[in-house]
């Protein structure tokens, strides 16, 4: 997902998504990426791989509701 507005952490909380924001500042390019590392960390990747191994929807068990946001 590439966004044209400034990235907000709420866009990725409890998702398996990565938000990219690209901004040109003078002659340099700043690339910002946001992920929820609690889901897309090693444990989230393990759950996603297990789901694929057993023929399940790869997001099963990864779509959780936000607690604090």
PQR file with spaces between the fields and no chain letter, atoms N, CA, C, O and H, PARSE charges and radii, in Angstrom:
ATOM       1  N    UNK     1       0.848   -1.171    0.000 -0.4000 1.5000
ATOM       2  CA   UNK     1       0.000    0.000    0.000 -0.0000 2.0000
ATOM       3  C    UNK     1       0.893    1.234    0.000  0.5500 1.7000
ATOM       4  O    UNK     1       1.699    1.403    0.916 -0.5500 1.4000
ATOM       5  N    UNK     2       0.774    2.084   -0.985 -0.4000 1.5000
ATOM       6  CA   UNK     2       1.520    3.335   -1.048 -0.0000 2.0000
ATOM       7  C    UNK     2       0.523    4.456   -0.812  0.5500 1.7000
ATOM       8  O    UNK     2      -0.541    4.487   -1.430 -0.5500 1.4000
ATOM       9  H    UNK     2       0.120    1.946   -1.729  0.4000 1.0000
ATOM      10  N    UNK     3       0.861    5.366    0.072 -0.4000 1.5000
ATOM      11  CA   UNK     3      -0.057    6.434    0.435 -0.0000 2.0000
ATOM      12  C    UNK     3       0.491    7.785   -0.011  0.5500 1.7000
ATOM      13  O    UNK     3       1.705    7.984   -0.038 -0.5500 1.4000
ATOM      14  H    UNK     3       1.726    5.340    0.573  0.4000 1.0000
ATOM      15  N    UNK     4      -0.405    8.719   -0.362 -0.4000 1.5000
ATOM      16  CA   UNK     4       0.027   10.054   -0.777 -0.0000 2.0000
ATOM      17  C    UNK     4      -0.017   11.037    0.389  0.5500 1.7000
ATOM      18  O    UNK     4       0.519   12.141    0.289 -0.5500 1.4000
ATOM      19  H    UNK     4      -1.391    8.557   -0.340  0.4000 1.0000
ATOM      20  N    UNK     5      -0.648   10.645    1.488 -0.4000 1.5000
ATOM      21  CA   UNK     5      -0.658   11.493    2.676 -0.0000 2.0000
ATOM      22  C    UNK     5       0.359   10.953    3.678  0.5500 1.7000
ATOM      23  O    UNK     5       0.859    9.839    3.526 -0.5500 1.4000
ATOM      24  H    UNK     5      -1.083    9.748    1.569  0.4000 1.0000
ATOM      25  N    UNK     6       0.656   11.742    4.689 -0.4000 1.5000
ATOM      26  CA   UNK     6       1.619   11.297    5.695 -0.0000 2.0000
ATOM      27  C    UNK     6       1.120   10.009    6.350  0.5500 1.7000
ATOM      28  O    UNK     6      -0.067    9.897    6.659 -0.5500 1.4000
ATOM      29  H    UNK     6       0.249   12.647    4.812  0.4000 1.0000
ATOM      30  N    UNK     7       2.000    9.043    6.563 -0.4000 1.5000
ATOM      31  CA   UNK     7       1.586    7.762    7.121 -0.0000 2.0000
ATOM      32  C    UNK     7       1.143    7.892    8.580  0.5500 1.7000
ATOM      33  O    UNK     7       1.636    8.738    9.326 -0.5500 1.4000
ATOM      34  H    UNK     7       2.964    9.134    6.311  0.4000 1.0000
ATOM      35  N    UNK     8       0.216    7.044    8.954 -0.4000 1.5000
ATOM      36  CA   UNK     8      -0.301    7.022   10.315 -0.0000 2.0000
ATOM      37  C    UNK     8      -0.227    5.583   10.807  0.5500 1.7000
ATOM      38  O    UNK     8      -0.636    4.658   10.106 -0.5500 1.4000
ATOM      39  H    UNK     8      -0.184    6.357    8.348  0.4000 1.0000
ATOM      40  N    UNK     9       0.289    5.403   11.999 -0.4000 1.5000
ATOM      41  CA   UNK     9       0.444    4.061   12.558 -0.0000 2.0000
ATOM      42  C    UNK     9      -0.887    3.307   12.625  0.5500 1.7000
ATOM      43  O    UNK     9      -0.911    2.078   12.560 -0.5500 1.4000
ATOM      44  H    UNK     9       0.621    6.155   12.568  0.4000 1.0000
ATOM      45  N    UNK    10      -1.987    4.043   12.755 -0.4000 1.5000
ATOM      46  CA   UNK    10      -3.307    3.404   12.825 -0.0000 2.0000
ATOM      47  C    UNK    10      -3.648    2.632   11.547  0.5500 1.7000
ATOM      48  O    UNK    10      -4.521    1.765   11.558 -0.5500 1.4000
ATOM      49  H    UNK    10      -1.968    5.041   12.808  0.4000 1.0000
ATOM      50  N    UNK    11      -2.954    2.950   10.446 -0.4000 1.5000
ATOM      51  CA   UNK    11      -3.213    2.262    9.179 -0.0000 2.0000
ATOM      52  C    UNK    11      -2.717    0.814    9.196  0.5500 1.7000
ATOM      53  O    UNK    11      -3.178    0.004    8.392 -0.5500 1.4000
ATOM      54  H    UNK    11      -2.244    3.654   10.437  0.4000 1.0000
ATOM      55  N    UNK    12      -1.798    0.475   10.086 -0.4000 1.5000
ATOM      56  CA   UNK    12      -1.223   -0.869   10.074 -0.0000 2.0000
ATOM      57  C    UNK    12      -1.443   -1.652   11.365  0.5500 1.7000
ATOM      58  O    UNK    12      -1.130   -2.841   11.422 -0.5500 1.4000
ATOM      59  H    UNK    12      -1.423    1.133   10.739  0.4000 1.0000
ATOM      60  N    UNK    13      -1.978   -1.001   12.407 -0.4000 1.5000
ATOM      61  CA   UNK    13      -2.182   -1.692   13.684 -0.0000 2.0000
ATOM      62  C    UNK    13      -3.055   -2.930   13.470  0.5500 1.7000
ATOM      63  O    UNK    13      -4.121   -2.854   12.859 -0.5500 1.4000
ATOM      64  H    UNK    13      -2.232   -0.034   12.360  0.4000 1.0000
ATOM      65  N    UNK    14      -2.589   -4.062   13.978 -0.4000 1.5000
ATOM      66  CA   UNK    14      -3.294   -5.344   13.898 -0.0000 2.0000
ATOM      67  C    UNK    14      -3.605   -5.776   12.472  0.5500 1.7000
ATOM      68  O    UNK    14      -4.630   -6.411   12.224 -0.5500 1.4000
ATOM      69  H    UNK    14      -1.723   -4.124   14.475  0.4000 1.0000
ATOM      70  N    UNK    15      -2.734   -5.436   11.542 -0.4000 1.5000
ATOM      71  CA   UNK    15      -2.891   -5.910   10.164 -0.0000 2.0000
ATOM      72  C    UNK    15      -1.584   -6.561    9.722  0.5500 1.7000
ATOM      73  O    UNK    15      -0.565   -6.482   10.408 -0.5500 1.4000
ATOM      74  H    UNK    15      -1.901   -4.920   11.744  0.4000 1.0000
ATOM      75  N    UNK    16      -1.639   -7.184    8.596 -0.4000 1.5000
ATOM      76  CA   UNK    16      -0.481   -7.823    8.003 -0.0000 2.0000
ATOM      77  C    UNK    16       0.048   -6.953    6.851  0.5500 1.7000
ATOM      78  O    UNK    16       0.716   -7.453    5.946 -0.5500 1.4000
ATOM      79  H    UNK    16      -2.467   -7.249    8.039  0.4000 1.0000
ATOM      80  N    UNK    17      -0.259   -5.648    6.895 -0.4000 1.5000
ATOM      81  CA   UNK    17       0.071   -4.726    5.813 -0.0000 2.0000
ATOM      82  C    UNK    17       1.344   -3.951    6.107  0.5500 1.7000
ATOM      83  O    UNK    17       1.792   -3.850    7.250 -0.5500 1.4000
ATOM      84  H    UNK    17      -0.803   -5.243    7.630  0.4000 1.0000
ATOM      85  N    UNK    18       1.914   -3.406    5.033 -0.4000 1.5000
ATOM      86  CA   UNK    18       3.040   -2.488    5.132 -0.0000 2.0000
ATOM      87  C    UNK    18       2.644   -1.222    4.378  0.5500 1.7000
ATOM      88  O    UNK    18       2.226   -1.300    3.222 -0.5500 1.4000
ATOM      89  H    UNK    18       1.550   -3.489    4.105  0.4000 1.0000
ATOM      90  N    UNK    19       2.766   -0.068    5.007 -0.4000 1.5000
ATOM      91  CA   UNK    19       2.458    1.212    4.366 -0.0000 2.0000
ATOM      92  C    UNK    19       3.778    1.893    4.011  0.5500 1.7000
ATOM      93  O    UNK    19       4.660    2.034    4.857 -0.5500 1.4000
ATOM      94  H    UNK    19       3.105   -0.004    5.946  0.4000 1.0000
ATOM      95  N    UNK    20       3.903    2.310    2.760 -0.4000 1.5000
ATOM      96  CA   UNK    20       5.089    3.018    2.291 -0.0000 2.0000
ATOM      97  C    UNK    20       4.733    4.464    1.992  0.5500 1.7000
ATOM      98  O    UNK    20       3.681    4.749    1.418 -0.5500 1.4000
ATOM      99  H    UNK    20       3.186    2.195    2.072  0.4000 1.0000
ATOM     100  N    UNK    21       5.609    5.371    2.384 -0.4000 1.5000
ATOM     101  CA   UNK    21       5.439    6.795    2.106 -0.0000 2.0000
ATOM     102  C    UNK    21       6.748    7.294    1.513  0.5500 1.7000
ATOM     103  O    UNK    21       7.803    7.182    2.139 -0.5500 1.4000
ATOM     104  H    UNK    21       6.463    5.140    2.850  0.4000 1.0000
ATOM     105  N    UNK    22       6.678    7.841    0.314 -0.4000 1.5000
ATOM     106  CA   UNK    22       7.872    8.336   -0.385 -0.0000 2.0000
ATOM     107  C    UNK    22       7.750    9.851   -0.506  0.5500 1.7000
ATOM     108  O    UNK    22       6.728   10.375   -0.948 -0.5500 1.4000
ATOM     109  H    UNK    22       5.822    7.932   -0.194  0.4000 1.0000
ATOM     110  N    UNK    23       8.810   10.536   -0.106 -0.4000 1.5000
ATOM     111  CA   UNK    23       8.792   11.994   -0.105 -0.0000 2.0000
ATOM     112  C    UNK    23      10.122   12.510   -0.657  0.5500 1.7000
ATOM     113  O    UNK    23      11.190   12.035   -0.272 -0.5500 1.4000
ATOM     114  H    UNK    23       9.640   10.110    0.252  0.4000 1.0000
ATOM     115  N    UNK    24      10.043   13.482   -1.559 -0.4000 1.5000
ATOM     116  CA   UNK    24      11.259   14.098   -2.105 -0.0000 2.0000
ATOM     117  C    UNK    24      11.524   15.380   -1.334  0.5500 1.7000
ATOM     118  O    UNK    24      10.674   16.268   -1.267 -0.5500 1.4000
ATOM     119  H    UNK    24       9.175   13.868   -1.871  0.4000 1.0000
ATOM     120  N    UNK    25      12.709   15.464   -0.755 -0.4000 1.5000
ATOM     121  CA   UNK    25      13.127   16.651   -0.016 -0.0000 2.0000
ATOM     122  C    UNK    25      14.396   17.172   -0.674  0.5500 1.7000
ATOM     123  O    UNK    25      15.463   16.568   -0.562 -0.5500 1.4000
ATOM     124  H    UNK    25      13.400   14.742   -0.810  0.4000 1.0000
ATOM     125  N    UNK    26      14.266   18.305   -1.362 -0.4000 1.5000
ATOM     126  CA   UNK    26      15.363   18.875   -2.156 -0.0000 2.0000
ATOM     127  C    UNK    26      15.874   17.829   -3.137  0.5500 1.7000
ATOM     128  O    UNK    26      15.127   17.419   -4.026 -0.5500 1.4000
ATOM     129  H    UNK    26      13.399   18.796   -1.453  0.4000 1.0000
ATOM     130  N    UNK    27      17.114   17.385   -3.008 -0.4000 1.5000
ATOM     131  CA   UNK    27      17.658   16.403   -3.951 -0.0000 2.0000
ATOM     132  C    UNK    27      17.752   15.009   -3.333  0.5500 1.7000
ATOM     133  O    UNK    27      18.484   14.158   -3.837 -0.5500 1.4000
ATOM     134  H    UNK    27      17.720   17.718   -2.285  0.4000 1.0000
ATOM     135  N    UNK    28      17.017   14.770   -2.246 -0.4000 1.5000
ATOM     136  CA   UNK    28      17.049   13.461   -1.578 -0.0000 2.0000
ATOM     137  C    UNK    28      15.643   12.853   -1.535  0.5500 1.7000
ATOM     138  O    UNK    28      14.640   13.563   -1.610 -0.5500 1.4000
ATOM     139  H    UNK    28      16.423   15.461   -1.836  0.4000 1.0000
ATOM     140  N    UNK    29      15.597   11.547   -1.414 -0.4000 1.5000
ATOM     141  CA   UNK    29      14.329   10.843   -1.298 -0.0000 2.0000
ATOM     142  C    UNK    29      14.273   10.189    0.078  0.5500 1.7000
ATOM     143  O    UNK    29      15.200    9.491    0.488 -0.5500 1.4000
ATOM     144  H    UNK    29      16.412   10.971   -1.354  0.4000 1.0000
ATOM     145  N    UNK    30      13.168   10.427    0.784 -0.4000 1.5000
ATOM     146  CA   UNK    30      12.936    9.820    2.092 -0.0000 2.0000
ATOM     147  C    UNK    30      11.833    8.784    1.942  0.5500 1.7000
ATOM     148  O    UNK    30      10.724    9.103    1.515 -0.5500 1.4000
ATOM     149  H    UNK    30      12.414   10.994    0.451  0.4000 1.0000
ATOM     150  N    UNK    31      12.145    7.542    2.296 -0.4000 1.5000
ATOM     151  CA   UNK    31      11.161    6.458    2.226 -0.0000 2.0000
ATOM     152  C    UNK    31      10.869    6.012    3.651  0.5500 1.7000
ATOM     153  O    UNK    31      11.775    5.634    4.393 -0.5500 1.4000
ATOM     154  H    UNK    31      13.046    7.283    2.642  0.4000 1.0000
ATOM     155  N    UNK    32       9.592    6.059    4.025 -0.4000 1.5000
ATOM     156  CA   UNK    32       9.160    5.635    5.353 -0.0000 2.0000
ATOM     157  C    UNK    32       8.269    4.422    5.185  0.5500 1.7000
ATOM     158  O    UNK    32       7.369    4.418    4.346 -0.5500 1.4000
ATOM     159  H    UNK    32       8.855    6.366    3.422  0.4000 1.0000
ATOM     160  N    UNK    33       8.517    3.385    5.987 -0.4000 1.5000
ATOM     161  CA   UNK    33       7.649    2.209    5.947 -0.0000 2.0000
ATOM     162  C    UNK    33       7.128    1.938    7.348  0.5500 1.7000
ATOM     163  O    UNK    33       7.840    2.113    8.336 -0.5500 1.4000
ATOM     164  H    UNK    33       9.249    3.388    6.669  0.4000 1.0000
ATOM     165  N    UNK    34       5.873    1.508    7.417 -0.4000 1.5000
ATOM     166  CA   UNK    34       5.235    1.193    8.693 -0.0000 2.0000
ATOM     167  C    UNK    34       4.714   -0.237    8.662  0.5500 1.7000
ATOM     168  O    UNK    34       4.035   -0.639    7.717 -0.5500 1.4000
ATOM     169  H    UNK    34       5.295    1.365    6.614  0.4000 1.0000
ATOM     170  N    UNK    35       5.035   -1.000    9.699 -0.4000 1.5000
ATOM     171  CA   UNK    35       4.454   -2.328    9.875 -0.0000 2.0000
ATOM     172  C    UNK    35       4.121   -2.503   11.352  0.5500 1.7000
ATOM     173  O    UNK    35       4.695   -1.835   12.212 -0.5500 1.4000
ATOM     174  H    UNK    35       5.586   -0.674   10.467  0.4000 1.0000
ATOM     175  N    UNK    36       3.199   -3.396   11.634 -0.4000 1.5000
ATOM     176  CA   UNK    36       2.924   -3.783   13.015 -0.0000 2.0000
ATOM     177  C    UNK    36       3.781   -5.005   13.287  0.5500 1.7000
ATOM     178  O    UNK    36       3.405   -6.120   12.922 -0.5500 1.4000
ATOM     179  H    UNK    36       2.733   -3.939   10.935  0.4000 1.0000
ATOM     180  N    UNK    37       4.929   -4.809   13.925 -0.4000 1.5000
ATOM     181  CA   UNK    37       5.866   -5.919   14.088 -0.0000 2.0000
ATOM     182  C    UNK    37       5.367   -6.980   15.070  0.5500 1.7000
ATOM     183  O    UNK    37       5.970   -8.048   15.175 -0.5500 1.4000
ATOM     184  H    UNK    37       5.234   -3.904   14.222  0.4000 1.0000
ATOM     185  N    UNK    38       4.278   -6.706   15.789 -0.4000 1.5000
ATOM     186  CA   UNK    38       3.716   -7.749   16.648 -0.0000 2.0000
ATOM     187  C    UNK    38       3.025   -8.809   15.805  0.5500 1.7000
ATOM     188  O    UNK    38       2.930   -9.966   16.214 -0.5500 1.4000
ATOM     189  H    UNK    38       3.788   -5.839   15.704  0.4000 1.0000
ATOM     190  N    UNK    39       2.544   -8.422   14.638 -0.4000 1.5000
ATOM     191  CA   UNK    39       1.922   -9.398   13.748 -0.0000 2.0000
ATOM     192  C    UNK    39       2.873   -9.837   12.648  0.5500 1.7000
ATOM     193  O    UNK    39       2.883  -11.012   12.278 -0.5500 1.4000
ATOM     194  H    UNK    39       2.621   -7.481   14.306  0.4000 1.0000
ATOM     195  N    UNK    40       3.667   -8.926   12.120 -0.4000 1.5000
ATOM     196  CA   UNK    40       4.537   -9.297   11.011 -0.0000 2.0000
ATOM     197  C    UNK    40       5.949   -9.569   11.492  0.5500 1.7000
ATOM     198  O    UNK    40       6.890   -9.551   10.699 -0.5500 1.4000
ATOM     199  H    UNK    40       3.659   -7.972   12.419  0.4000 1.0000
ATOM     200  N    UNK    41       6.105   -9.818   12.765 -0.4000 1.5000
ATOM     201  CA   UNK    41       7.381  -10.264   13.274 -0.0000 2.0000
ATOM     202  C    UNK    41       7.514  -11.751   13.018  0.5500 1.7000
ATOM     203  O    UNK    41       6.783  -12.309   12.201 -0.5500 1.4000
ATOM     204  H    UNK    41       5.341   -9.833   13.410  0.4000 1.0000
ATOM     205  N    UNK    42       8.426  -12.386   13.697 -0.4000 1.5000
ATOM     206  CA   UNK    42       8.672  -13.820   13.497 -0.0000 2.0000
ATOM     207  C    UNK    42       7.440  -14.658   13.829  0.5500 1.7000
ATOM     208  O    UNK    42       7.151  -15.633   13.136 -0.5500 1.4000
ATOM     209  H    UNK    42       9.020  -11.932   14.361  0.4000 1.0000
ATOM     210  N    UNK    43       6.711  -14.286   14.884 -0.4000 1.5000
ATOM     211  CA   UNK    43       5.543  -15.081   15.262 -0.0000 2.0000
ATOM     212  C    UNK    43       4.424  -14.961   14.225  0.5500 1.7000
ATOM     213  O    UNK    43       3.774  -15.952   13.893 -0.5500 1.4000
ATOM     214  H    UNK    43       6.946  -13.494   15.447  0.4000 1.0000
ATOM     215  N    UNK    44       4.201  -13.746   13.716 -0.4000 1.5000
ATOM     216  CA   UNK    44       3.183  -13.562   12.682 -0.0000 2.0000
ATOM     217  C    UNK    44       3.538  -14.293   11.401  0.5500 1.7000
ATOM     218  O    UNK    44       2.672  -14.868   10.741 -0.5500 1.4000
ATOM     219  H    UNK    44       4.729  -12.941   13.986  0.4000 1.0000
ATOM     220  N    UNK    45       4.816  -14.267   11.053 -0.4000 1.5000
ATOM     221  CA   UNK    45       5.271  -14.977    9.852 -0.0000 2.0000
ATOM     222  C    UNK    45       5.109  -16.477   10.030  0.5500 1.7000
ATOM     223  O    UNK    45       4.751  -17.179    9.084 -0.5500 1.4000
ATOM     224  H    UNK    45       5.519  -13.799   11.589  0.4000 1.0000
ATOM     225  N    UNK    46       5.370  -16.977   11.244 -0.4000 1.5000
ATOM     226  CA   UNK    46       5.218  -18.411   11.507 -0.0000 2.0000
ATOM     227  C    UNK    46       3.759  -18.831   11.367  0.5500 1.7000
ATOM     228  O    UNK    46       3.470  -19.885   10.800 -0.5500 1.4000
ATOM     229  H    UNK    46       5.661  -16.407   12.012  0.4000 1.0000
ATOM     230  N    UNK    47       2.842  -18.019   11.875 -0.4000 1.5000
ATOM     231  CA   UNK    47       1.408  -18.336   11.758 -0.0000 2.0000
ATOM     232  C    UNK    47       0.991  -18.304   10.287  0.5500 1.7000
ATOM     233  O    UNK    47       0.261  -19.186    9.834 -0.5500 1.4000
ATOM     234  H    UNK    47       3.076  -17.163   12.335  0.4000 1.0000
ATOM     235  N    UNK    48       1.441  -17.308    9.545 -0.4000 1.5000
ATOM     236  CA   UNK    48       1.111  -17.213    8.126 -0.0000 2.0000
ATOM     237  C    UNK    48       1.648  -18.429    7.365  0.5500 1.7000
ATOM     238  O    UNK    48       0.935  -18.995    6.536 -0.5500 1.4000
ATOM     239  H    UNK    48       2.034  -16.591    9.913  0.4000 1.0000
ATOM     240  N    UNK    49       2.885  -18.838    7.633 -0.4000 1.5000
ATOM     241  CA   UNK    49       3.463  -20.009    6.969 -0.0000 2.0000
ATOM     242  C    UNK    49       2.723  -21.288    7.331  0.5500 1.7000
ATOM     243  O    UNK    49       2.484  -22.133    6.468 -0.5500 1.4000
ATOM     244  H    UNK    49       3.464  -18.379    8.307  0.4000 1.0000
ATOM     245  N    UNK    50       2.355  -21.439    8.613 -0.4000 1.5000
ATOM     246  CA   UNK    50       1.615  -22.626    9.042 -0.0000 2.0000
ATOM     247  C    UNK    50       0.268  -22.692    8.330  0.5500 1.7000
ATOM     248  O    UNK    50      -0.149  -23.759    7.881 -0.5500 1.4000
ATOM     249  H    UNK    50       2.550  -20.753    9.315  0.4000 1.0000
ATOM     250  N    UNK    51      -0.410  -21.552    8.227 -0.4000 1.5000
ATOM     251  CA   UNK    51      -1.692  -21.520    7.523 -0.0000 2.0000
ATOM     252  C    UNK    51      -1.528  -21.978    6.077  0.5500 1.7000
ATOM     253  O    UNK    51      -2.344  -22.751    5.574 -0.5500 1.4000
ATOM     254  H    UNK    51      -0.071  -20.685    8.592  0.4000 1.0000
ATOM     255  N    UNK    52      -0.486  -21.511    5.411 -0.4000 1.5000
ATOM     256  CA   UNK    52      -0.249  -21.911    4.023 -0.0000 2.0000
ATOM     257  C    UNK    52       0.073  -23.405    3.923  0.5500 1.7000
ATOM     258  O    UNK    52      -0.374  -24.080    2.995 -0.5500 1.4000
ATOM     259  H    UNK    52       0.177  -20.883    5.819  0.4000 1.0000
ATOM     260  N    UNK    53       0.850  -23.915    4.881 -0.4000 1.5000
ATOM     261  CA   UNK    53       1.204  -25.339    4.871 -0.0000 2.0000
ATOM     262  C    UNK    53      -0.024  -26.240    5.009  0.5500 1.7000
ATOM     263  O    UNK    53      -0.086  -27.318    4.418 -0.5500 1.4000
ATOM     264  H    UNK    53       1.213  -23.367    5.635  0.4000 1.0000
ATOM     265  N    UNK    54      -1.007  -25.779    5.802 -0.4000 1.5000
ATOM     266  CA   UNK    54      -2.199  -26.589    6.042 -0.0000 2.0000
ATOM     267  C    UNK    54      -3.360  -26.221    5.133  0.5500 1.7000
ATOM     268  O    UNK    54      -4.479  -26.691    5.343 -0.5500 1.4000
ATOM     269  H    UNK    54      -0.957  -24.903    6.282  0.4000 1.0000
ATOM     270  N    UNK    55      -3.117  -25.392    4.132 -0.4000 1.5000
ATOM     271  CA   UNK    55      -4.140  -25.051    3.156 -0.0000 2.0000
ATOM     272  C    UNK    55      -5.227  -24.130    3.693  0.5500 1.7000
ATOM     273  O    UNK    55      -6.339  -24.109    3.165 -0.5500 1.4000
ATOM     274  H    UNK    55      -2.208  -25.011    3.962  0.4000 1.0000
ATOM     275  N    UNK    56      -4.916  -23.374    4.729 -0.4000 1.5000
ATOM     276  CA   UNK    56      -5.880  -22.449    5.318 -0.0000 2.0000
ATOM     277  C    UNK    56      -5.682  -21.050    4.739  0.5500 1.7000
ATOM     278  O    UNK    56      -4.678  -20.777    4.082 -0.5500 1.4000
ATOM     279  H    UNK    56      -4.012  -23.391    5.158  0.4000 1.0000
ATOM     280  N    UNK    57      -6.647  -20.174    4.988 -0.4000 1.5000
ATOM     281  CA   UNK    57      -6.487  -18.774    4.589 -0.0000 2.0000
ATOM     282  C    UNK    57      -5.255  -18.227    5.298  0.5500 1.7000
ATOM     283  O    UNK    57      -5.134  -18.364    6.516 -0.5500 1.4000
ATOM     284  H    UNK    57      -7.463  -20.396    5.521  0.4000 1.0000
ATOM     285  N    UNK    58      -4.342  -17.612    4.557 -0.4000 1.5000
ATOM     286  CA   UNK    58      -3.068  -17.220    5.163 -0.0000 2.0000
ATOM     287  C    UNK    58      -3.197  -16.150    6.231  0.5500 1.7000
ATOM     288  O    UNK    58      -2.253  -15.943    6.993 -0.5500 1.4000
ATOM     289  H    UNK    58      -4.440  -17.500    3.568  0.4000 1.0000
ATOM     290  N    UNK    59      -4.339  -15.454    6.317 -0.4000 1.5000
ATOM     291  CA   UNK    59      -4.519  -14.433    7.350 -0.0000 2.0000
ATOM     292  C    UNK    59      -5.289  -14.956    8.558  0.5500 1.7000
ATOM     293  O    UNK    59      -5.578  -14.192    9.479 -0.5500 1.4000
ATOM     294  H    UNK    59      -5.106  -15.621    5.698  0.4000 1.0000
ATOM     295  N    UNK    60      -5.624  -16.241    8.571 -0.4000 1.5000
ATOM     296  CA   UNK    60      -6.368  -16.824    9.694 -0.0000 2.0000
ATOM     297  C    UNK    60      -5.577  -16.667   10.994  0.5500 1.7000
ATOM     298  O    UNK    60      -4.418  -17.074   11.079 -0.5500 1.4000
ATOM     299  H    UNK    60      -5.389  -16.862    7.822  0.4000 1.0000
ATOM     300  N    UNK    61      -6.207  -16.081   11.990 -0.4000 1.5000
ATOM     301  CA   UNK    61      -5.554  -15.856   13.268 -0.0000 2.0000
ATOM     302  C    UNK    61      -4.717  -14.592   13.334  0.5500 1.7000
ATOM     303  O    UNK    61      -4.160  -14.276   14.385 -0.5500 1.4000
ATOM     304  H    UNK    61      -7.148  -15.750   11.921  0.4000 1.0000
ATOM     305  N    UNK    62      -4.620  -13.864   12.230 -0.4000 1.5000
ATOM     306  CA   UNK    62      -3.814  -12.650   12.200 -0.0000 2.0000
ATOM     307  C    UNK    62      -4.661  -11.385   12.189  0.5500 1.7000
ATOM     308  O    UNK    62      -4.138  -10.291   12.398 -0.5500 1.4000
ATOM     309  H    UNK    62      -5.073  -14.121   11.376  0.4000 1.0000
ATOM     310  N    UNK    63      -5.956  -11.518   11.948 -0.4000 1.5000
ATOM     311  CA   UNK    63      -6.829  -10.337   11.914 -0.0000 2.0000
ATOM     312  C    UNK    63      -7.423  -10.142   13.293  0.5500 1.7000
ATOM     313  O    UNK    63      -8.452  -10.727   13.631 -0.5500 1.4000
ATOM     314  H    UNK    63      -6.381  -12.406   11.778  0.4000 1.0000
ATOM     315  N    UNK    64      -6.765   -9.313   14.085 -0.4000 1.5000
ATOM     316  CA   UNK    64      -7.201   -9.049   15.445 -0.0000 2.0000
ATOM     317  C    UNK    64      -7.699   -7.611   15.552  0.5500 1.7000
ATOM     318  O    UNK    64      -7.303   -6.750   14.767 -0.5500 1.4000
ATOM     319  H    UNK    64      -5.930   -8.837   13.810  0.4000 1.0000
ATOM     320  N    UNK    65      -8.560   -7.360   16.519 -0.4000 1.5000
ATOM     321  CA   UNK    65      -9.067   -6.017   16.726 -0.0000 2.0000
ATOM     322  C    UNK    65      -8.068   -5.196   17.525  0.5500 1.7000
ATOM     323  O    UNK    65      -7.371   -5.712   18.398 -0.5500 1.4000
ATOM     324  H    UNK    65      -8.882   -8.060   17.157  0.4000 1.0000
ATOM     325  N    UNK    66      -8.012   -3.921   17.213 -0.4000 1.5000
ATOM     326  CA   UNK    66      -7.107   -3.009   17.926 -0.0000 2.0000
ATOM     327  C    UNK    66      -7.526   -2.903   19.395  0.5500 1.7000
ATOM     328  O    UNK    66      -8.715   -2.872   19.712 -0.5500 1.4000
ATOM     329  H    UNK    66      -8.579   -3.501   16.503  0.4000 1.0000
ATOM     330  N    UNK    67      -6.539   -2.848   20.278 -0.4000 1.5000
ATOM     331  CA   UNK    67      -6.814   -2.747   21.702 -0.0000 2.0000
ATOM     332  C    UNK    67      -6.682   -1.298   22.170  0.5500 1.7000
ATOM     333  O    UNK    67      -7.514   -0.815   22.939 -0.5500 1.4000
ATOM     334  H    UNK    67      -5.573   -2.873   20.021  0.4000 1.0000
ATOM     335  N    UNK    68      -5.642   -0.607   21.709 -0.4000 1.5000
ATOM     336  CA   UNK    68      -5.376    0.720   22.214 -0.0000 2.0000
ATOM     337  C    UNK    68      -5.679    1.828   21.205  0.5500 1.7000
ATOM     338  O    UNK    68      -5.796    2.989   21.595 -0.5500 1.4000
ATOM     339  H    UNK    68      -4.966   -1.000   21.084  0.4000 1.0000
ATOM     340  N    UNK    69      -5.806    1.504   19.942 -0.4000 1.5000
ATOM     341  CA   UNK    69      -6.012    2.548   18.942 -0.0000 2.0000
ATOM     342  C    UNK    69      -7.411    2.446   18.466  0.5500 1.7000
ATOM     343  O    UNK    69      -7.831    3.226   17.612 -0.5500 1.4000
ATOM     344  H    UNK    69      -5.711    0.560   19.625  0.4000 1.0000
